[in-house]
Amino acid sequence: MTQRSTPDRDRRRPRALRALRLPRALHLPRALRPFRKVQYRWLTTALACSLCSVGIWLVASVWQVIQLGGTASDLSLVAFGSALGLTLSVLIGGVVADRVPQRRILLVVEAVRGLGFATAAVLALTGVVQIWQLAVIGLVLGLADGFFYPAYSAWLPALVDPDELLAANGIEGMLRPTVMQGLGPLVASLVIAAWSPGAAFALVAVLQVGTASALWAMRTTAVRRELDPDVHPLRSAVTDVRDGFAYMVRTRWLLATLLFATVLVLIVIGPIEVLLPFAVKDQTGGGPGAFAAALAAFGVGGALGSLTAASMRLPRRYLTLMILAWGVGSLPLAVIGLTDLLGVIAAACFVVGFVHSAAQVVWGTLLQRRVPPALLGRVSSLDFFVSLALMPISMALAGPVGDAVGITTAFLVAGIGSAVLAVLTLWIAKLGPDELAHPLDDLPVAAPDPVPLTED
């Protein structure tokens, strides 16, 4: 590891060399500055491996259901298991994230996910896998995921400087679509074409070793809050949940955004997660490769949207632009149900991925800048719980609704309904004065740190 430069050593250097020395903040573009931190580089490595596993699982589980002769309703059952698990565990996940060092939480989460993937691989490769088993495994994976995001979100501000949070969230937003919706599905389609979904399940189990190794290389950091040792842990946990809800209810911008997200998820998640593979298969005649291409378009769009948001300053009207991006940006979903061209479906996926991911970068930074650190884990879990509370219902309804009214109608409702919802939210909540009174870029920027790139 490169040693720090001491003041005495600096004084012994020629004046010309000292004058040429640049602040570390100028060595990298704005979007890449978090990579100066060793801890962050390991965390990003772990995140990339984990997201690749999820991307492979998404495609492999879909085509395993199809190979078993399953329908859209059967796929809804598998997706419902994962969504239900996430919804059930995310509140307690937020409480734990504000009490337990987040590195330990993430290590346990990735170990559980690895066991789930390995179980699916054994069942599939031995030829005994059934749809209900995939639903149960999805439930376990969802339960683990409910602990992941609150811990990750609460840990990130402890690893990077405040003025680097937008870039760090942009990197996460870029990795999520690129790796989870791009690389992961591509790898899954190749493995499935060459072997079987079971082989893809085995691959994701192996990838979890990489995730755990990266987390193991990191240092544990202290939880950023003071706990009262005289209060019983169970009573304190209940109080933590209550305090998180109380903060949400009295904070109008947070409550309005989460209620908007709740209805948005009900409208769009089911069609995207459940009906998109059947739209690709039935309307374009495509197989796993075509479905992976549609997901890859989501991924490429999301990556570019996240990178664009990370490279810019925070917008002044961040609440307005964020909600419009999620709502009006979902309009291209209506096109998916109206075309039999894979290229058009991919283009629609690209646009939705771009605007949704850009908005998500702003949202993550908004939480980390305006929510007190002691509440961040719980508020992040409430973000998941409230906004995704209807996700299991969306998953469960998408298949039967698609079978009943057709894929075209389902995607039309998803696209047009989302845009109308965004306009109504801004009109009713009147968030303009709040965003103008609390600009996200009003925090002091940390002074340039001359520590070399290899330092933490």
C-alpha positions in Angstrom: 0.0 0.0 0.0 1.3 3.4 -0.9 2.4 5.4 2.2 0.9 8.8 3.0 3.0 11.8 2.1 4.0 13.7 5.3 4.4 17.5 5.4 8.2 17.1 5.9 8.5 14.9 2.8 6.4 17.4 0.8 8.7 20.3 1.9 11.8 18.4 0.7 10.3 18.0 -2.8 11.2 20.7 -5.4 8.7 23.5 -5.6 7.8 22.7 -9.2 6.9 19.2 -8.4 4.7 20.3 -5.5 3.0 22.8 -7.7 2.2 20.1 -10.3 0.6 17.9 -7.6 -3.2 17.8 -8.1 -5.9 17.3 -5.5 -7.1 13.7 -5.4 -10.6 14.9 -6.2 -9.4 15.9 -9.7 -7.8 12.6 -10.6 -11.0 10.9 -11.6 -14.2 12.1 -13.3 -17.1 12.9 -10.9 -18.9 9.6 -11.5 -15.8 7.5 -10.6 -14.5 9.3 -7.5 -15.9 6.8 -5.0 -13.4 4.3 -6.4 -10.6 6.1 -4.6 -11.8 4.2 -1.4 -10.5 0.7 -1.0 -13.6 -0.3 1.1 -15.9 1.0 -1.7 -14.0 -0.9 -4.4 -14.5 -4.2 -2.5 -18.2 -3.4 -1.9 -18.7 -2.7 -5.6 -17.1 -6.0 -6.4 -19.4 -7.8 -4.1 -22.4 -6.0 -5.5 -21.4 -6.8 -9.1 -21.1 -10.5 -8.3 -24.4 -10.5 -6.4 -26.3 -8.7 -9.2 -24.9 -11.1 -11.8 -26.3 -14.0 -9.8 -29.7 -12.4 -9.6 -29.7 -11.7 -13.4 -28.9 -15.3 -14.2 -31.5 -16.5 -11.7 -34.2 -14.4 -13.2 -33.8 -15.9 -16.7 -33.0 -19.4 -15.5 -36.1 -19.6 -13.3 -38.4 -18.3 -16.0 -37.2 -20.8 -18.5 -37.2 -23.6 -16.0 -40.9 -22.9 -15.4 -41.5 -22.8 -19.2 -39.7 -26.1 -19.7 -41.9 -27.6 -17.0 -44.9 -26.6 -19.1 -45.9 -23.7 -16.8 -48.2 -20.9 -17.8 -48.1 -17.2 -16.9 -50.1 -18.0 -13.8 -47.4 -20.5 -12.8 -44.7 -17.9 -13.3 -46.7 -15.5 -11.2 -46.6 -18.0 -8.4 -42.8 -18.1 -8.5 -42.5 -14.3 -8.7 -45.0 -14.0 -5.9 -42.9 -16.1 -3.6 -39.9 -13.8 -4.0 -41.9 -10.6 -3.7 -43.7 -12.0 -0.6 -40.4 -12.9 1.1 -39.0 -9.4 0.5 -42.2 -7.7 1.8 -42.2 -9.9 5.0 -38.6 -9.3 5.9 -37.7 -5.8 4.8 -39.1 -4.0 7.9 -37.1 -6.1 10.3 -34.2 -5.8 7.9 -34.2 -2.0 8.4 -34.2 -2.4 12.2 -31.3 -4.8 12.1 -29.4 -2.5 9.7 -29.5 0.3 12.3 -28.3 -2.0 15.0 -25.9 -4.6 13.6 -22.7 -3.8 11.6 -23.9 -3.9 8.0 -20.9 -6.0 6.7 -22.1 -8.9 8.9 -25.6 -8.6 7.6 -24.5 -8.7 4.0 -22.3 -11.8 4.6 -25.2 -13.7 6.1 -27.5 -12.6 3.3 -25.1 -13.8 0.6 -24.6 -17.1 2.3 -28.4 -17.7 2.5 -28.7 -16.8 -1.2 -25.9 -19.2 -2.1 -27.7 -22.0 -0.3 -30.9 -21.2 -2.2 -29.2 -21.2 -5.6 -27.4 -24.5 -4.8 -30.6 -26.1 -3.8 -32.3 -25.1 -7.0 -29.3 -26.5 -8.9 -29.5 -29.9 -7.2 -33.2 -30.2 -7.8 -33.0 -29.2 -11.4 -29.9 -31.3 -12.3 -31.4 -34.4 -10.7 -34.7 -33.9 -12.7 -37.0 -33.6 -9.7 -37.6 -29.8 -9.7 -41.2 -28.6 -9.5 -42.8 -25.2 -9.8 -43.8 -25.1 -6.1 -40.2 -25.8 -5.1 -39.0 -22.8 -7.2 -41.7 -20.7 -5.5 -40.4 -21.7 -2.0 -36.8 -21.0 -3.0 -37.9 -17.6 -4.4 -39.6 -17.0 -1.0 -36.3 -17.7 0.8 -34.3 -15.5 -1.6 -36.9 -12.7 -1.1 -36.5 -13.0 2.7 -32.7 -12.6 2.3 -33.1 -9.6 0.0 -35.2 -7.9 2.6 -32.1 -7.5 4.7 -29.7 -6.6 1.8 -30.9 -3.2 0.6 -31.4 -1.5 4.1 -27.9 -2.7 5.1 -26.3 -1.6 1.9 -28.0 1.8 1.9 -27.2 2.4 5.5 -23.5 1.4 5.1 -22.7 3.4 1.9 -22.6 6.9 3.6 -20.0 5.5 6.0 -17.7 4.5 3.2 -17.7 7.5 0.9 -17.7 11.3 1.3 -21.1 13.1 1.3 -20.3 14.8 -2.0 -19.6 11.4 -3.6 -23.0 9.8 -2.7 -24.6 10.8 -6.0 -21.8 9.2 -7.9 -21.8 6.1 -5.7 -25.6 5.7 -6.2 -25.0 6.2 -9.9 -22.5 3.4 -10.0 -24.9 1.1 -8.2 -27.6 2.2 -10.6 -25.3 1.5 -13.5 -24.3 -1.9 -12.2 -27.8 -3.0 -11.5 -29.1 -2.9 -15.1 -25.8 -3.6 -16.8 -25.0 -6.7 -14.7 -28.4 -7.8 -13.5 -30.4 -7.1 -16.7 -27.6 -7.3 -19.2 -24.6 -9.5 -18.4 -26.6 -11.9 -16.1 -29.4 -12.7 -18.6 -26.8 -13.0 -21.4 -24.8 -15.6 -19.5 -28.0 -17.4 -18.5 -29.2 -17.6 -22.1 -25.8 -19.0 -23.2 -25.7 -21.6 -20.4 -29.3 -22.6 -20.9 -28.8 -23.0 -24.7 -25.7 -25.1 -24.2 -26.9 -27.1 -21.2 -30.0 -26.4 -19.1 -31.5 -24.0 -16.5 -30.1 -26.3 -13.8 -26.5 -25.6 -15.0 -27.3 -21.8 -14.7 -28.5 -22.4 -11.2 -25.2 -24.1 -10.4 -23.3 -21.1 -11.9 -25.0 -18.6 -9.6 -24.2 -20.7 -6.6 -20.5 -20.5 -7.6 -20.8 -16.8 -8.1 -21.9 -16.3 -4.5 -18.4 -17.4 -3.4 -17.0 -14.3 -5.2 -19.6 -12.1 -3.4 -18.8 -13.5 0.0 -15.0 -13.2 -0.6 -15.2 -9.5 -1.5 -17.3 -8.8 1.6 -14.9 -10.9 3.7 -12.0 -8.7 2.5 -13.7 -5.5 3.9 -13.5 -4.1 7.4 -16.4 -3.9 9.7 -17.5 -0.4 10.5 -19.5 0.8 13.6 -23.2 1.4 13.4 -23.9 5.1 13.2 -26.2 5.5 16.2 -26.3 5.2 20.0 -28.2 2.3 21.5 -29.7 2.3 25.0 -28.4 -0.8 26.8 -31.1 -0.6 29.5 -34.0 -1.1 27.0 -35.0 -4.7 26.2 -34.0 -5.6 22.6 -37.5 -6.6 21.6 -39.1 -3.5 23.0 -36.4 -1.4 21.4 -36.9 -3.1 18.0 -40.7 -2.3 18.2 -39.8 1.2 19.1 -37.5 1.4 16.1 -40.2 0.3 13.7 -42.6 2.8 15.2 -40.1 5.7 15.0 -39.4 4.8 11.3 -43.1 4.9 10.5 -43.6 8.2 12.5 -40.8 9.8 10.5 -42.3 8.7 7.3 -45.8 10.0 8.1 -44.6 13.4 9.3 -42.2 13.9 6.3 -44.5 14.9 3.4 -42.0 14.5 0.6 -41.1 11.0 1.8 -44.8 9.9 2.3 -46.0 11.3 -1.0 -43.1 9.6 -3.0 -43.6 6.3 -1.3 -47.4 6.3 -1.8 -46.8 7.1 -5.5 -44.2 4.3 -5.8 -46.7 1.9 -4.1 -49.3 2.3 -6.8 -46.7 2.6 -9.6 -45.3 -0.8 -8.6 -48.8 -2.3 -8.6 -49.2 -1.1 -12.2 -45.9 -1.9 -13.8 -43.9 -4.6 -11.9 -46.3 -7.5 -12.7 -46.3 -6.8 -16.5 -42.5 -6.3 -16.6 -41.6 -9.3 -14.5 -44.3 -11.8 -15.5 -45.8 -10.8 -18.9 -42.6 -9.6 -20.7 -41.2 -13.1 -21.3 -44.6 -14.2 -22.7 -44.8 -11.0 -24.9 -41.4 -11.9 -26.3 -42.3 -15.5 -26.9 -45.9 -15.1 -28.2 -45.6 -11.8 -30.1 -42.1 -12.2 -31.6 -41.6 -15.9 -31.5 -38.4 -15.5 -29.6 -36.8 -17.8 -27.0 -34.4 -17.3 -24.1 -32.0 -15.3 -26.3 -34.7 -12.9 -27.3 -35.9 -12.5 -23.7 -32.3 -11.9 -22.6 -32.0 -9.2 -25.4 -35.1 -7.4 -24.0 -33.6 -7.5 -20.5 -30.3 -6.4 -21.8 -32.0 -3.3 -23.4 -33.3 -2.5 -19.9 -29.8 -2.9 -18.6 -28.1 -0.8 -21.2 -30.7 2.0 -20.8 -30.4 1.8 -17.1 -26.6 1.9 -17.1 -26.6 5.0 -19.3 -29.3 6.6 -17.2 -27.4 6.0 -14.0 -24.1 7.1 -15.4 -25.7 10.3 -16.8 -27.3 11.1 -13.4 -24.0 10.3 -11.6 -22.0 12.7 -13.9 -24.3 15.7 -13.3 -25.1 17.9 -10.4 -28.2 17.2 -8.4 -31.3 18.8 -10.1 -32.9 21.8 -8.4 -36.4 20.3 -8.9 -35.3 16.9 -7.9 -38.7 15.7 -6.6 -40.6 16.9 -9.6 -38.2 15.4 -12.1 -37.9 12.2 -10.2 -41.6 11.5 -10.1 -42.1 12.5 -13.7 -39.2 10.2 -14.8 -40.8 7.2 -13.1 -44.3 7.9 -14.2 -44.1 9.5 -17.7 -41.0 7.5 -18.3 -43.1 4.3 -18.1 -45.2 5.3 -21.2 -43.1 3.2 -23.6 -44.5 0.1 -21.8 -47.7 0.6 -23.7 -45.8 0.0 -27.0 -44.7 -3.5 -25.8 -48.2 -4.8 -26.1 -48.7 -3.4 -29.6 -45.8 -4.8 -31.5 -44.5 -8.1 -32.8 -41.0 -6.7 -33.4 -38.3 -7.5 -30.9 -36.4 -4.4 -31.8 -39.3 -2.2 -30.8 -39.8 -4.0 -27.6 -36.1 -3.6 -26.9 -36.2 0.1 -27.6 -39.1 0.6 -25.2 -37.2 -1.4 -22.6 -34.2 0.8 -23.2 -36.1 4.1 -22.6 -37.9 2.8 -19.5 -34.6 1.6 -18.1 -32.8 4.9 -18.8 -35.3 7.2 -17.1 -36.2 4.9 -14.2 -32.5 4.3 -13.3 -31.7 8.0 -13.5 -34.5 8.8 -11.1 -33.4 6.0 -8.8 -30.0 7.5 -8.5 -31.6 10.8 -7.4 -33.9 9.0 -5.0 -31.1 7.1 -3.3 -29.0 10.2 -2.8 -32.1 12.1 -1.6 -32.6 9.5 1.2 -28.9 9.5 2.2 -28.7 13.4 2.3 -32.0 14.3 4.0 -32.7 11.3 6.3 -30.8 11.3 9.7 -28.1 8.6 9.7 -29.6 6.9 12.8 -32.8 6.4 10.8 -31.4 5.6 7.4 -31.6 1.8 7.7 -35.3 1.9 8.8 -36.3 4.5 6.3 -34.6 2.5 3.5 -36.5 -0.6 4.6 -39.7 1.5 4.7 -38.9 2.6 1.2 -38.9 -1.1 0.2 -41.8 -2.1 2.3 -44.2 0.7 1.5 -43.3 1.1 -2.2 -43.2 -2.7 -2.7 -46.1 -3.6 -0.4 -48.3 -4.3 -3.5 -45.6 -6.0 -5.5 -46.7 -9.5 -4.5 -50.2 -8.6 -5.5 -48.9 -7.2 -8.8 -47.0 -10.4 -9.4 -49.9 -12.6 -8.5 -52.4 -10.7 -10.6 -50.3 -10.2 -13.7 -50.5 -13.7 -15.0 -54.3 -14.1 -14.5 -55.0 -10.6 -15.9 -52.8 -11.3 -18.9 -54.6 -14.5 -19.5 -58.0 -12.8 -19.1 -57.6 -9.5 -21.0 -54.5 -10.1 -23.0 -51.0 -8.9 -22.9 -51.7 -5.8 -25.1 -54.3 -4.4 -22.6 -52.1 -5.1 -19.6 -49.2 -3.2 -21.0 -51.4 -0.3 -22.2 -52.7 0.1 -18.7 -49.2 -0.1 -17.2 -47.8 2.7 -19.5 -50.7 5.2 -19.6 -51.7 4.6 -16.0 -48.2 5.4 -14.7 -48.1 8.7 -16.5 -51.5 9.8 -15.2 -50.4 8.7 -11.7 -47.3 10.9 -11.7 -49.2 14.0 -12.8 -51.9 13.4 -10.1 -49.2 12.9 -7.4 -47.5 16.2 -8.2 -50.8 18.1 -8.4 -52.1 16.7 -5.0 -48.8 16.6 -3.0 -47.5 20.0 -4.1 -43.9 19.2 -3.5 -42.4 22.2 -5.2 -41.9 24.5 -2.2 -40.3 21.7 -0.3 -37.7 20.8 -2.9 -36.9 24.5 -3.4 -36.4 25.0 0.4 -34.1 21.9 0.7 -31.7 21.7 -2.2 -29.6 18.6 -2.1 -26.4 20.3 -3.1 -26.4 22.7 -0.1 -24.2 20.5 2.1 -20.5 21.7 2.3 -18.3 19.8 -0.1 -15.4 17.9 1.6 -12.0 19.5 1.0 -9.8 17.7 -1.6 -7.9 14.8 0.1 -4.3 14.3 -1.1 -4.3 10.7 0.0 -3.1 8.5 -2.9 -5.5 6.3 -4.8 -4.6 3.1 -3.0 -5.4 4.6 0.4 -8.8 4.2 2.1 
